[in-house]
């Protein structure tokens, strides 16, 4: 048979071959790890130039050139269409201020981020804007079960959305993908050319299969996990002296075993512990600094309610420099000026101390649509949270009972701003962030533009750990007194029982641990998801954790299990 005849017969056979139906097509293998990221901006970032021209002051950033308002030592400007703005003050030769970005998909709130501009020629200053990175990530591991069905769940590091969706398996029917709960489909999407597309928080996500599990942030440090060997933290220009664990009486072997345990944590459930950072300082030196799941030292982490302790620190720092705010300062006379004659007599007795100890008596029931709960105010679109809170009825007299209520430290922050006649972001930067040599942070803002005193700020873990170090240092940082001694005693007092084993002072929690044959008391800033920044003065020790187990009971693991079982026994 000639070569030409063979070619013609082969071509004829191909034409006569029946088409492959969808049912005959090879089955799609969904097993593996799927990943998706959706970024919502912001588009405005990078170099910011402020300059004086013959026509006045201008600001230049990201292709915009807009007029700026200068009054005395202050300057402010806004971009068109609400794309952001800046307010700052000249301090010596520098221009120090905050970039205000528009509300984010992440939380629905705006953020204030510090910016420092330095001289860049005659009548010209230059700096860089690094706003909050507004994004969501989802990871979806898919495994084959013995019954032939595909098990799946969603992991979302930013807000733990997978816990609320409660996905347990995935099914593929033709091109339709269904994420299933116990009995029905929770999310429906499509599969095409190796991409699973489905609607989730904030938009439509395109999931692709991770080709190299070793580099995926879904795992603490890749898959398979590497063997961990301890190394001291890197020295930075942030005020932290660094050292090795053995130099401060901490067992290197115990720390290596603990970190390896975190690295080896099997990512097989939505309820698996998600530690994002782990830090230890002792005798004033940072000796442990470890990050997991793609987080790192230059990425600010949300602190949730741990930032209530930010409010306590800021108010104490204000008192230290003489701002006229005291524990017995009345709330209503301060916030309203003229107190209405028909005001509930109990409200007249309310002081700053009641707000700081969460004993003001406000109704903060999240199931009551008239309460001062932060979620209730958010859902109702309340703009002025201070004014709204003041109008909420009391359910007990100030000082009688403790109710965990985020609006009370927020109102305390409002009192400080009112008395100081200066916004909270500026106060914080001047009185705390600058002397503590803090880097980038993002302060969550209320609708009025004022910083929220009830939590939610984002900080570098190395920086937020300094707030705990202040409790160990008697309120000092590098020789400078930041907090008054009297305020520090109230912050670390066990004023009320928050739970049978946990006490509350001025926006700091406290608990006792067994240490050898005695007990030691620890004070900590605690936040949803596993945010813990703890001081144990008797041991000259501070410990920090950040995590992603939001709204999951395992978020308490760090202070209830890791500290007493693994870390305190390592300290000599």
Secondary structure, DSSP 8 states (H G I E B T S, - for coil): --HHHHHHHHHHHHHHS----TTTS------EEEEEEEEEE----EEEEEEEETTEEEEEETTEEEE-EEETTEEEEE-GGG--EEEEEEETTEEEEEEEE---TTTS--EEEEEEEEE-STTEEEEEE----EEEEEEEEEEE-TTS-EEEEEE-TTT-HHHHHT--EEEEETTEEEEE-SSSEEEEEEEETTEEEEEETTEEEEEEE-S-GGG-TTSSSTTTT-----------SSS-EE--GGGGTB-HHHHHHHHHHHHT----STTS--EEEEEEEETTEEEEEEE-TT--TTS-EE-GGGGHHHHHHHHHHHHHTT-S--TT-BHHHHHHSS--TTS-HHHHT-BHHHHHTT-S-B---TT-TTS--HHHHHHTT-S-HHHHHHHS-BSS-TTT-----HHHHHHHHHHHHHHHTS-HHHHHIIIIITTTT---EEEEB-TTS-B-TTS--EE-HHHHHHHHHHHHTTSEETTEE-S-HHHHHHHTS--EESSSS-EESSS-EEEEEEETTEEEEEEEEEETBTEEEEEEGGGTEEEEEEE-BTT-GGGGHIIIIIIIIIIGGGB-
